[in-house]
Amino acid sequence: MRWVAAVTLVLALACPAVPAAAPQPVASVTGGCAGQQAPPGPPVKEEKADPPPAPLPWPPEPVGGPQMGTCGQIGPDGAPDLTAQSWVLADLDTGAVLAARAPHARHRPASTLKVLTAITALRSLDPDQVVAGTAEDQAIDGSKAGVGPGGQYTVRQLLAGLLLNSGNDTAEALSRAMGGDAATVAKMTDIAREMGALDTRPATPSGLDGPGMACSAYDLALMFRAAMREPLFAETTALHSTPFPGYGDHPGFVLYNSSKNLAHYAGTIGGKTGFTQAARHTLVTAAERGGRRLVVVLMRGEQTPVPMWKQGAHLLDWGFELPADTPAVGQLVEAAPAPPPTPPEADAGVQTLALRPVPPMLPIGLGAIAVTGMVIGGLALRRRR
């Protein structure tokens, strides 16, 4: 078998192994704005966790269109002065975003997150289902509608307390009916992802601050648009008042809507406000004028020098004054964007090999093959002799 060894040596010398191409690194997602991937610090005690939640990743492309990735203001000139660090003005029916400031900046939503809580309850519960109030509902921090132990409340009544009075007690009662806080937050998270609200991470059903809580003006506009397609939500958020059951020895009473836009801005069709010390003031409100419906969202605003509801009203006034053919700067999506397609690895490998340039060593390799043939032939002839 000497001739086999000779052939192997010739091939090894003439055709050295070509080193495999180094794997190309996967391009990292660099979208988004510096300092806007997570709500501004420092975290309050309710947000602290060990380990702390990592910021939500930026999607490969800004949801709603390339211009939605802006870090500052975008849209026509003439927008009113606002204290909000992030805001959106959009058409409620078409979803066209007419103007915005840092629309995907992550902030704490405070009680405006109850829009998502309401959507989750409407998709999970029968409006006529009865939920019993508890002492835990009554003891929750923050604003309350008036739920008490022993009280009997339908889901639609709890939704009224959630949206009109921003009741954290009603949020807890609805959460319990949906399986508890952990299950409810998981459902809220899933619904936000399905909608395309990729800046949103709920931490509590009520909107009270919690570890990793985040949302954006774009997401709130998107979620409010989806909520207004639910007849019970649209009907409830527009109520000025509604009866509410009592409990124990406490008689029933009337809930009044806390929205100052509904009380003072003509054409208002609904909305939600929010406040915590960490979130500052948040607002989502919508109005109709001349057959056109607009929604505005303001996040991390202040009540001075102009109250938040008036800032929302000024933004709505400006929006209604814009021509109907004003170009959109973005779009409130109907669902989460599809992930980019991944090419089949096998096919890609074959194409890469087929198109690979001919290496400089190829002529030497061909000569080696010819020499090898001659060696094999000579050895075979000797064996026959």
N, C-alpha and C positions, 0 to 999 in steps of 0.2 A: 504493500500500500504506500510505497515511497512516493509514487506519482500524486497521490491525494494530498500528502503533506506539501509537496512542491507547489501544487495548484493553490492550496490555501495560503501559502507564504506569498506567492505572487499577487493574489487578490488583496491580501492584507496590506502589502506595500503600495500597490497601485491605487487602491480605493480606500483611503482612510475614512473612518466613520465621520459623518458630518454631525457636529453637535446639534442637539435639538434646540429649536428657537426658545428663548426665554419666554415664560408666560407673561402676557401683557396685563398690567394691573387694571382692575375694574375702575372705571372713572367714578370718582366720588361725587355725591350730590352737593353742589355748592350754591344752590338756589337759596333765596331768602335774604333777609337783611340782617346785618350785624346788630346784635343787641335786641332783636325782635323775636327770637326763636322761643323765648320763654317770658312770662310776665316779669316785670321789673322787681328787683328785690328791695329791701331784704325780706325774706319770708316771715310771715307771722307764725305764732306758735301752732296754730291749727294746721299749717302747711308742712310742718317739720316731720320728717320720716327718716328712718335709718334702715337701708340707705335711701337717700333722696331720689325721687323719680328723675330719670334723665329727660331732657326736653324732647318733645315730639319731633320726629325727623321732618325735615322739609321734603315735600314731594319733588319728583324730578322736574316738573314744570309747575308754575303757579296755577292753582285751580281757578278757572274762570277766564283764562287768557293771559298772554304774556305781560300785558300792561298791569295786571293785578299783582305782579311782583314788585311794583314800585315801593320804594321806602319812604316817599314823601307824598305830595299831593298831585293828583292827576285829574284832568277834565277841563271843562271850559273855565275861562277867567270869570272872576266876579263872585266866587263863593263867599259866604258870610264868615266873619271871624268866629271861630269856635275854640273852646278850651279843650276839647277832646283831643287826645293824642292819636286816635284812630277813628275814622268814620267812613260811612258808605251812604250814597244816595242811589236808589235803584227803582226801576219800574216794577211794581208788584206783579203785574200781569205778564209782561214779556220776559222779565228777569234781566233786562238790560241794565248794566251798571252805568250810570250817567256821570258820576264823579266819585272820588274817594281820596282818602289820605291813609297811607299805610294799611290797606285793607286786610292783609294777612298777618299783621303784627299780633302776637299772642298777648292777651290780657286776661285778667280775672273777670268773669262775666257777672258775678254777684247774682241777684235774683232774675236777671234776664235769662239765665239758664233754665228757669221754670218753663220757658217756651218748649224746650226739649223734653222736660219732664211731662208736660201736658201731652205732647205728641206720643210719648211712650205709653202713657196711661190710656190714651184713646185707642192705641193699637193693641193694647194688652187686656183691657177690662171692658166689661159691659157697663154702659153709663148708668144703668139702673141697679147695678150691684150695690148692696148695702155694706158699709164698713163701720165697725164700732170704734169709737174714739177711746183713747187710753190716756193714762196719766203721763206717759212718756211723750205723747204728742203735745200735751199741754205744757210740758216742762222745757221744750226745745228753745234754744236761743233765738233772738231776733223777732221779726214781725210775725204776728199770728192772726188767724181769722177768727178763732174762738172755739176750736175743737176741745171737747172735754171728756173725761172718762164716763162711759156709759151712754154717750150720745150716739145716735144712729144717723149715718150720712150716706147719701147715694154718691156714686162717683161723680155725677154731674154737679152735685152741690160742692163736693171737695174741689172740683176744677174751678168753680166760681170763687171759692176762698183762695185758691192758688193764684188766680189771675187778677182778681179785683183787689184783694187785700195783701197779696204777696205772702200768703200764709205758709210759714215754715211748718206749722202743725199739720196743715192739709197735705203738704209734700210728704211728711212722714207717714200719714195715714194711707196715702196712695201708694207709697213705697212698700208699706207692710202688705197691702193687698196684692202687690206684684212680687212678693217673695222676700222682702227685706231690702235693706240699703245696698248690700253687695250685689244682689241679683238685679236690682233696679239700675244701679250705675252701669252694670255690664250691658243691660239692654239699651240704655241710653247711648253707651259707647258704640254699640253695634249699629244703631240707627244713624248716629252721626256719621260713621264711616260709610254706610250705604248711601247716604245723601251726598257725600262728597265734602262734608264738613271736617276736613283733615286737620284743622287747627284746634279742634275741640277735644278736650279730655275732661269729662265730668269727674268730680271727686265726691260730691254729695247730691242727693236729689233736690235739695232746696236752693243750691247755689251758694250756700255758706262756704267759706274758704276751706280747702282741704289739700292734701299732698298732691302735687302735679296738676291742680286745676288750671285749665287754660281754655281760651276761646278766642275768636277774632270778630271784628265788625263784619267781615265778609260772611263768616259762618252764621252769625246771628241773623243777617238779612236773608240768607238762604233758608235757615230753619223757620223764620217767621213766615216766609212765603209759602213753605210747605204746610205750616200749621194753619194758615188762612184757607187752605183748601179743605180742611176738616170743618164741616158745617157747625159742629158743636163748639169748636174752638172759636171760630169767627163770630158766632152768636154770643158766646160768653164774654169774650174780650171787649165787645162793644156795649155791654150792659153798664148802665149808670148805677144800678142798685139791684139787689135781689134778696129775698128772704133766706134766712139761714137757721137751721135747727138749733135748739138749746140742748142742754144735757142736765141730768139730775134735777136739782131745784132751780136751775137757770133757764128762764124762758127763751124762746126763740127771739131773733132780732133781725135787723136788716144790715146787709153788707153794702157798703158804698165803694165804688171804684176810686182808687187813689190816683188815677191818671189825671194829671192837670191838663194834658193835651186834650183828653176827651172832654174835660169840663170847659176849656177855654179856647180851643182851636177848632174852628168850623170845619167840618168834613172829616174829622178824625174817626177812623173805623176800628181802632184798637191799638194796643201796644203793651209795653211792660217796662218798668223801671227797676233799678237795682242799686244797692250801695253796701259796701263794707269798707272798713278803714283801709284795707290793702287794695281793694279794687277801685276805690273812689266811686264816682258816679257813672252809671251806665244807663243807656236808654235805647229802646227800639219802639218806634211809633210809625203808624201809617195813616194816610188820609186820602180822600178822593175829592177831585175837583174837575168839573167839565168832562166827566167820563174817564178821567185818567187817575190811576191809583199809584201813589208813590210810597216807598218805605225808606226811613232813615234810621241809621244806627250810630250811636256815639258811645265810645268807650274811653274810660279813664278821663273823665271830664270833671269840671268843678262848677259849683253853683254861683260863683262870682267871676266877673262882674255881672253876668247875665245868668239867670236860672237855667238849668238844663232843659226844662220843657220849652222855654222860649228859644234856646239855641236850636232845638229840634224843629220848632215852628219856623224859624228863620231859614233853615236848610230846606224845609218843605216849600216855603214861599219861593225861594230861588229856583228850586226844581220845577215847580209849576210854571215859572216864567220862562224856562228854557224852551226853545222851539221843539215841536214834536219830532223833527228830523235830526235832533242833536245826535251826533255819532256816539255810540256806546264805547266805553273804554274797557268793558269786560262783560261777563255774563254770569248770572247765578245759575249754576249747573243743576240738572235734574237728578243726577246720580254721580257716584264717584267715577273719576276717569279710569278707563281700562289701563292696566299696566302695559308697558311697551312690550311688543312681541320679542321673544327670544328665538334666534335662528337655530335650527337643529344643529347640534355640535358635529354629528357625523357628516352631514352634507357640507358644512363649513370646512371640515378638515379635508374632504376630498377636493373641494374647489381650491383650497389653498395649495395642495400638492400639485394640482393640475396647472395652476398658474404660476408656480414658483419659478423664478428665472433659472436658466441653465447655469450651473456652477462652473467656475473657471477650470476645475479639475476634470471636467468631462472628457476632453480629448485624451488625457493620460489614462483615464478609466477605460476608454475604448481600445487604446493600444494594449492595455493589460489584458483585456478580454481576448484580443487577437493572439498575443503571446501565449496566453493560457491554452487556447485552442491548439496552437502548434505543439506545445509541450505534451498535451493529452494525446494528440495524434501520433507523435513520435514514440511515446511510451507504449501506446497500443500496438504500433507496428513492430516494435522490438519483441513484445510478448507473443505476437503471431509467429515471428521468425523462430 
